[in-house]
Amino acid sequence: MSFQAKLSSGEFAVLAEMNTPKGIDISDLITNVRYLKSRIDAIVIPGMDNGVMHMSALAGGALMRQQGVEPLIHVYGRDRNRMALQGDLLAAHVLGIHNLLVVQGEDMVDGDHQDAIPVNDLDETSLLQMIGSLTRGTDMAGFELKGTPEFTVGCAVSPMADEAQLKKEVETAQKKIEAGAQYIMLPPVFDTAFYATIIDAFQSLNVPVIASVFLLKNVGMARYISINDPNSRLSEDIIRRIRKAKDRETECINIAGEIIQSLKGKAQGIKISALGWEDRLPAILDSAGL
């Protein structure tokens, strides 16, 4: 069943995120995808997130199609103007990439090409409207297309630390849905009770809501996230649990699996991010009973 069909049917969708390489060696990417092929509904391919240059998401999506796996690629306006974006989306459709997630391109201040000049010709809402225009058969200049692409397109939500930010993000997501978003992708949150509240709030918008699960790697990463990303709500209890575990890697995998289990029946799907530990994704799915 396709990702779009799962969203339409209300079934639980399982997504895994994988970055393309910084170079042309795709061996690790292909190996990791092959281990997941029968276990996930789509592979999410980010763009050059965090301002780090690597192989394009368009190429990554095409590679997923070659492996018989459905791709979902990020689309954002930080690096390209409206002409380049439209051209890439037409190419994406022809290459069999029909799932999109419109995101806000991160600031490049911590990236590896800090002298690069951001474009930002279109914001997220304008991007969604542009994609809608393409699927209706015209480009942004009003010219008719020869052949009309079809996409399942979603929007991303910024992290939220409290009820006030949650309310603001729900209002922003409503505008994105009105602009054409068909599903919502939430950021990772480690407080499962608060995450349930977030999911409930966004489900009021009557589109599928997909939660994100982030694999912690060690105590140091957990501590860094708890200090620098309060929106994650990563507690001292989780840090203590990892620190006291005999096998810390297995404990991190089990934590991710438990979060996934807690989200089943609440969100309509999950996206798992392993950030370089993609070879552990099968173990996370095992832990989650998926």
C-alpha positions as CSV (number, residue, x, y, z in Angstrom):
1,M,0.0,0.0,0.0
2,S,1.4,3.4,-0.9
3,F,2.1,6.2,1.6
4,Q,-0.8,8.2,0.2
5,A,-3.2,5.2,0.4
6,K,-2.2,4.7,4.1
7,L,-2.9,8.3,4.9
8,S,-6.3,8.1,3.1
9,S,-7.2,4.8,4.8
10,G,-6.2,5.9,8.3
11,E,-3.7,3.1,8.7
12,F,-0.5,3.6,10.7
13,A,2.4,4.6,8.5
14,V,6.0,3.9,9.3
15,L,8.7,6.2,7.8
16,A,12.5,6.2,8.3
17,E,14.7,9.2,7.6
18,M,18.0,8.8,5.8
19,N,20.5,11.4,4.6
20,T,22.3,11.2,1.3
21,P,26.1,11.0,1.5
22,K,28.5,13.9,1.3
23,G,30.0,12.5,-1.8
24,I,29.1,9.8,-4.4
25,D,29.6,6.6,-2.3
26,I,26.0,5.4,-1.9
27,S,26.9,1.9,-0.6
28,D,25.8,2.6,3.1
29,L,22.6,4.2,2.0
30,I,21.6,1.3,-0.3
31,T,22.6,-1.3,2.2
32,N,20.5,0.3,5.0
33,V,17.5,0.7,2.7
34,R,17.6,-2.9,1.7
35,Y,17.3,-4.0,5.3
36,L,14.2,-1.9,5.7
37,K,12.5,-2.5,2.4
38,S,9.7,-4.7,3.6
39,R,9.2,-2.9,7.0
40,I,8.6,0.7,6.2
41,D,6.2,2.7,4.0
42,A,8.6,5.4,2.8
43,I,12.1,6.7,3.2
44,V,12.3,10.4,4.1
45,I,15.2,12.1,2.3
46,P,16.0,15.6,3.8
47,G,17.5,18.4,1.8
48,M,20.8,19.9,2.8
49,D,19.7,20.2,6.4
50,N,21.7,22.3,8.9
51,G,23.4,23.9,6.0
52,V,25.6,20.9,5.3
53,M,26.3,20.2,1.6
54,H,25.6,16.7,0.4
55,M,24.0,14.8,-2.5
56,S,20.6,16.3,-3.4
57,A,17.3,14.9,-2.0
58,L,16.1,14.6,-5.6
59,A,18.9,12.1,-6.3
60,G,18.3,10.3,-3.0
61,G,14.6,9.9,-3.9
62,A,15.5,8.5,-7.3
63,L,17.8,6.0,-5.6
64,M,15.0,4.9,-3.3
65,R,12.8,4.3,-6.4
66,Q,15.5,2.1,-7.9
67,Q,15.5,0.0,-4.7
68,G,11.7,-0.4,-4.9
69,V,11.1,1.9,-1.8
70,E,8.8,4.8,-1.8
71,P,10.6,8.1,-1.3
72,L,9.5,11.3,0.5
73,I,11.7,14.3,-0.1
74,H,12.0,17.7,1.7
75,V,11.2,20.9,-0.3
76,Y,12.3,24.3,0.9
77,G,13.2,27.7,-0.5
78,R,16.5,28.5,1.2
79,D,18.8,27.4,-1.6
80,R,16.6,27.8,-4.8
81,N,14.4,30.3,-6.4
82,R,10.9,29.6,-7.8
83,M,12.1,28.6,-11.2
84,A,14.5,26.0,-9.9
85,L,12.0,24.7,-7.4
86,Q,9.3,24.2,-10.1
87,G,11.8,22.5,-12.4
88,D,13.0,20.2,-9.7
89,L,9.4,19.2,-8.8
90,L,8.5,18.4,-12.3
91,A,11.7,16.3,-12.5
92,A,10.7,14.6,-9.2
93,H,7.3,13.5,-10.6
94,V,8.9,12.1,-13.7
95,L,11.5,10.2,-11.5
96,G,8.6,8.7,-9.5
97,I,8.9,10.9,-6.5
98,H,5.4,11.8,-5.5
99,N,5.6,12.5,-1.8
100,L,6.8,15.9,-0.5
101,L,7.3,17.6,2.8
102,V,7.5,21.4,2.8
103,V,9.9,22.6,5.5
104,Q,11.7,25.7,6.6
105,G,15.4,25.5,5.5
106,E,17.6,25.8,8.6
107,D,19.9,28.7,9.1
108,M,23.4,28.0,7.7
109,V,25.3,29.7,10.5
110,D,26.5,26.3,11.8
111,G,26.8,24.7,8.3
112,D,29.9,23.9,6.2
113,H,29.3,26.6,3.6
114,Q,28.7,29.7,5.7
115,D,29.5,32.0,2.8
116,A,26.6,30.6,0.8
117,I,23.9,33.2,0.1
118,P,20.3,32.1,1.1
119,V,17.7,32.6,-1.6
120,N,14.4,32.3,0.2
121,D,12.4,33.3,-2.8
122,L,9.3,31.4,-1.4
123,D,8.3,30.8,2.1
124,E,6.5,27.6,3.2
125,T,3.0,28.9,2.5
126,S,4.1,30.1,-1.0
127,L,5.7,26.8,-1.7
128,L,2.5,24.9,-0.9
129,Q,0.6,27.3,-3.1
130,M,3.1,26.8,-5.9
131,I,2.9,23.0,-5.6
132,G,-0.9,23.3,-5.8
133,S,-0.6,25.4,-8.9
134,L,1.6,22.7,-10.6
135,T,-0.9,20.0,-9.7
136,R,-3.6,22.0,-11.4
137,G,-1.6,22.3,-14.5
138,T,0.0,25.8,-14.5
139,D,3.3,27.2,-13.3
140,M,3.6,30.3,-11.1
141,A,3.7,32.6,-14.1
142,G,0.3,31.2,-15.2
143,F,1.6,29.2,-18.2
144,E,0.0,25.8,-18.9
145,L,2.1,22.7,-18.3
146,K,2.4,19.9,-20.8
147,G,1.3,17.1,-18.5
148,T,0.3,17.6,-14.8
149,P,2.2,16.2,-11.9
150,E,0.6,14.6,-8.8
151,F,1.9,14.9,-5.3
152,T,1.1,14.1,-1.7
153,V,2.4,17.1,0.2
154,G,2.7,17.8,3.9
155,C,3.9,20.6,6.1
156,A,6.3,20.6,9.0
157,V,5.7,22.1,12.5
158,S,8.2,24.0,14.6
159,P,9.1,22.7,18.1
160,M,6.9,23.8,20.9
161,A,7.7,24.1,24.6
162,D,4.4,25.1,26.1
163,E,0.7,25.5,25.4
164,A,1.1,29.0,24.1
165,Q,3.5,27.9,21.4
166,L,1.3,24.9,20.7
167,K,-1.7,27.1,20.0
168,K,0.4,29.4,17.7
169,E,1.7,26.4,15.7
170,V,-1.8,25.0,15.3
171,E,-2.9,28.3,13.9
172,T,0.1,28.4,11.5
173,A,-0.6,24.8,10.4
174,Q,-4.2,25.7,9.6
175,K,-2.9,28.3,7.2
176,K,-0.6,25.7,5.6
177,I,-3.5,23.3,5.2
178,E,-5.5,26.0,3.5
179,A,-2.5,26.5,1.2
180,G,-2.5,22.8,0.2
181,A,-0.8,20.7,2.9
182,Q,-2.4,17.2,3.2
183,Y,-0.7,16.0,6.3
184,I,1.4,17.3,9.2
185,M,4.8,16.2,10.4
186,L,5.5,17.0,14.0
187,P,9.0,17.4,15.6
188,P,10.3,14.8,18.1
189,V,9.3,15.2,21.7
190,F,10.5,12.8,24.5
191,D,7.7,13.6,27.0
192,T,5.0,11.2,25.8
193,A,2.2,12.7,27.8
194,F,2.9,16.2,26.3
195,Y,3.3,14.6,22.9
196,A,-0.2,13.1,23.2
197,T,-1.5,16.7,23.9
198,I,0.3,18.0,20.8
199,I,-1.1,15.3,18.6
200,D,-4.6,15.9,19.9
201,A,-4.3,19.6,19.1
202,F,-3.2,19.1,15.5
203,Q,-5.7,16.3,14.9
204,S,-8.4,19.0,15.3
205,L,-7.3,20.2,11.8
206,N,-8.6,17.0,10.3
207,V,-5.5,15.9,8.4
208,P,-3.2,13.0,9.2
209,V,-0.6,13.7,11.9
210,I,2.7,12.0,11.8
211,A,5.0,12.1,14.9
212,S,8.8,12.0,14.9
213,V,11.0,9.8,17.0
214,F,14.7,10.6,17.4
215,L,17.2,7.9,18.4
216,L,19.5,9.1,21.2
217,K,23.0,7.7,20.8
218,N,24.5,8.2,24.3
219,V,24.4,10.2,27.5
220,G,26.3,13.1,26.0
221,M,23.8,13.5,23.1
222,A,20.9,13.3,25.5
223,R,22.4,15.9,27.9
224,Y,23.2,18.2,24.9
225,I,19.6,18.0,23.7
226,S,18.1,18.5,27.2
227,I,20.1,21.7,27.6
228,N,20.0,23.2,24.1
229,D,16.6,22.1,23.0
230,P,14.1,22.5,25.8
231,N,11.3,22.0,23.3
232,S,12.3,18.3,23.2
233,R,11.3,17.9,26.9
234,L,14.0,15.3,27.4
235,S,14.0,14.6,31.1
236,E,16.7,13.8,33.6
237,D,15.0,10.4,34.1
238,I,15.8,9.4,30.5
239,I,19.4,10.6,30.9
240,R,19.8,8.7,34.1
241,R,18.3,5.6,32.6
242,I,20.8,5.6,29.7
243,R,23.7,6.3,32.1
244,K,22.8,3.4,34.4
245,A,22.2,0.9,31.7
246,K,24.7,-2.0,31.2
247,D,24.3,-1.7,27.4
248,R,23.7,2.0,26.7
249,E,23.2,1.5,23.0
250,T,20.5,-1.1,23.5
251,E,18.9,1.2,26.1
252,C,18.7,4.0,23.6
253,I,17.1,1.7,21.0
254,N,14.6,0.5,23.6
255,I,13.7,4.1,24.5
256,A,13.0,4.9,20.9
257,G,10.9,1.7,20.6
258,E,8.9,2.6,23.7
259,I,8.1,6.1,22.4
260,I,6.9,4.6,19.1
261,Q,4.7,2.2,21.0
262,S,3.2,5.0,23.0
263,L,2.4,6.9,19.8
264,K,0.5,4.1,18.1
265,G,-3.2,4.7,18.3
266,K,-2.5,8.4,18.8
267,A,-0.7,9.6,15.7
268,Q,-1.4,8.2,12.2
269,G,2.2,7.4,11.7
270,I,5.8,7.9,12.8
271,K,9.1,9.0,11.3
272,I,12.2,7.6,12.8
273,S,15.5,9.6,12.7
274,A,18.7,7.8,13.6
275,L,21.2,10.5,12.4
276,G,24.0,8.3,11.1
277,W,22.9,5.2,12.9
278,E,20.6,4.0,10.2
279,D,21.9,0.4,10.6
280,R,20.1,0.4,13.9
281,L,16.7,1.2,12.4
282,P,15.7,-2.5,12.1
283,A,16.5,-3.0,15.9
284,I,14.3,0.0,16.7
285,L,11.4,-1.5,14.7
286,D,11.9,-4.8,16.5
287,S,11.8,-3.0,19.9
288,A,8.6,-1.2,18.8
289,G,7.0,-4.4,17.6
290,L,6.8,-3.2,14.0
